[in-house]
Amino acid sequence: MKISLEHVGLPAADATALALWYERVLGAKRLWDNGQTPPTCLLALGDGAWVEIYPANAETNSTRGDNKLAGFRHLALRVDSLDAAKTALTARGVTFTEEIRPAAGGGKVLFFTDPEGNLLHFVERLPGGFAV
């Protein structure tokens, strides 16, 4: 049996605004949209990672930005150059509140949030990456 990650679901207080932010700031491409307001849509990031953004039933701030609570906590996006990615997103209005730090398994990471407070981070791996 072959298993691969297809997409991550991201319920949003404002699905329209959040999808537009992922498109404008991260260069996501809209693959599918259900045509409703607010929308449910699938966005492609980079080389195949998909994010499904859809309307949330309720909003909670109890998990925002806390990377140590149980459950899924962040979306890691691999980049070739952390410095170039930081420069590009800074120019698009993203504020980084932490410094670049070492990544588990080698390389380095830089955390940031989207407009709804969801935690993301860029990861730059060492040449060759992990052996699989």
Backbone torsions as a table, in degrees:
resi	resn	phi	psi	omega
1	MET	NA	127.7	177.2
2	LYS	-101.9	129.1	178.8
3	ILE	-123.2	136.0	173.6
4	SER	-141.4	152.8	178.9
5	LEU	-75.3	122.6	178.3
6	GLU	-91.6	-54.0	179.2
7	HIS	-155.0	165.1	175.6
8	VAL	-114.7	133.5	177.7
9	GLY	-87.7	135.7	-178.0
10	LEU	-133.8	93.4	176.2
11	PRO	-68.2	140.2	-173.6
12	ALA	-129.9	143.2	173.5
13	ALA	-64.4	-37.3	176.5
14	ASP	-131.2	87.1	-175.3
15	ALA	-60.9	-36.4	179.8
16	THR	-62.7	-53.0	-178.0
17	ALA	-64.4	-39.9	-177.7
18	LEU	-67.8	-42.4	177.6
19	ALA	-61.0	-42.0	178.7
20	LEU	-64.2	-37.0	177.5
21	TRP	-63.4	-45.3	179.4
22	TYR	-62.2	-35.5	177.3
23	GLU	-70.1	-48.6	-175.4
24	ARG	-71.5	-45.4	-172.1
25	VAL	-87.2	-42.1	-176.4
26	LEU	-101.0	-1.8	178.9
27	GLY	73.0	22.7	179.4
28	ALA	-64.4	148.6	177.4
29	LYS	-111.2	129.4	180.0
30	ARG	-74.3	117.9	179.2
31	LEU	-90.6	-34.4	-174.8
32	TRP	-157.1	146.5	178.8
33	ASP	-145.3	133.6	-177.7
34	ASN	-78.2	-1.9	175.8
35	GLY	77.1	6.0	179.8
36	GLN	-95.3	165.9	175.0
37	THR	-123.5	114.6	-1.1
38	PRO	-73.9	158.4	-174.8
39	PRO	-85.3	161.4	159.0
40	THR	-111.8	129.2	-177.8
41	CYS	-144.9	155.8	173.8
42	LEU	-107.5	128.4	179.6
43	LEU	-118.5	138.0	175.9
44	ALA	-98.5	131.3	176.6
45	LEU	-111.9	122.0	174.0
46	GLY	59.5	-127.8	-172.8
47	ASP	-91.6	34.9	172.5
48	GLY	126.3	-7.4	176.3
49	ALA	-72.4	130.9	178.8
50	TRP	-111.6	145.2	173.2
51	VAL	-126.3	128.4	174.6
52	GLU	-98.7	119.3	177.3
53	ILE	-107.5	130.1	-176.8
54	TYR	-148.5	160.5	-177.2
55	PRO	-64.7	135.2	176.6
56	ALA	-82.3	149.0	174.1
57	ASN	-79.1	-30.5	-178.4
58	ALA	-153.0	159.9	179.4
59	GLU	-117.7	140.9	174.6
60	THR	-137.2	140.6	176.8
61	ASN	-100.7	3.3	-173.7
62	SER	-69.0	-21.4	-178.3
63	THR	-109.5	-2.2	-174.9
64	ARG	-62.8	123.3	173.1
65	GLY	74.0	-1.4	179.0
66	ASP	-96.5	104.1	-174.3
67	ASN	-80.1	1.7	-175.1
68	LYS	-112.9	5.6	176.6
69	LEU	-81.2	154.5	179.3
70	ALA	-62.1	146.8	179.1
71	GLY	102.6	180.0	178.8
72	PHE	-66.8	133.8	-174.6
73	ARG	-124.6	-24.6	-179.1
74	HIS	-151.9	161.6	175.8
75	LEU	-112.6	116.5	-178.5
76	ALA	-96.2	128.3	-177.8
77	LEU	-118.3	118.3	-178.8
78	ARG	-78.0	136.7	177.2
79	VAL	-131.3	155.7	177.2
80	ASP	-73.3	-37.4	-178.4
81	SER	-135.4	114.4	178.3
82	LEU	-63.8	-39.7	-179.8
83	ASP	-63.6	-43.8	179.4
84	ALA	-66.3	-40.7	179.1
85	ALA	-64.7	-41.5	178.2
86	LYS	-63.1	-44.2	179.2
87	THR	-61.2	-45.0	-179.2
88	ALA	-62.8	-45.3	-177.8
89	LEU	-73.4	-32.3	175.4
90	THR	-60.8	-41.0	178.3
91	ALA	-65.5	-22.2	179.6
92	ARG	-97.3	11.1	173.0
93	GLY	96.0	4.9	179.2
94	VAL	-79.7	135.5	176.0
95	THR	-105.3	127.9	177.1
96	PHE	-100.3	127.1	-176.1
97	THR	-101.5	-5.0	178.5
98	GLU	-125.3	162.2	174.5
99	GLU	-86.2	163.2	172.7
100	ILE	-62.8	138.1	-179.0
101	ARG	-139.5	168.3	-179.3
102	PRO	-64.7	145.9	177.4
103	ALA	-97.8	146.0	172.6
104	ALA	-59.0	131.8	179.1
105	GLY	85.4	0.1	178.0
106	GLY	108.2	147.4	-177.4
107	GLY	101.4	-156.2	179.8
108	LYS	-148.3	158.6	-176.7
109	VAL	-133.1	158.6	175.9
110	LEU	-145.4	118.6	-177.3
111	PHE	-89.9	151.6	174.2
112	PHE	-159.7	173.2	178.9
113	THR	-124.1	156.4	172.1
114	ASP	-85.2	178.9	-176.0
115	PRO	-62.3	-20.0	178.6
116	GLU	-96.5	6.4	176.5
117	GLY	88.0	7.6	176.7
118	ASN	-71.4	136.9	-174.4
119	LEU	-85.6	127.5	175.7
120	LEU	-127.1	161.6	167.8
121	HIS	-152.2	148.8	171.8
122	PHE	-87.8	144.2	174.2
123	VAL	-131.3	130.8	174.2
124	GLU	-112.8	116.4	-178.2
125	ARG	-91.2	157.8	175.1
126	LEU	-67.4	152.2	177.3
127	PRO	-54.1	133.6	-177.8
128	GLY	93.7	-27.4	176.7
129	GLY	58.0	-150.1	-179.7
130	PHE	-85.7	149.9	171.7
131	ALA	-85.0	130.7	179.2
132	VAL	-117.1	NA	NA
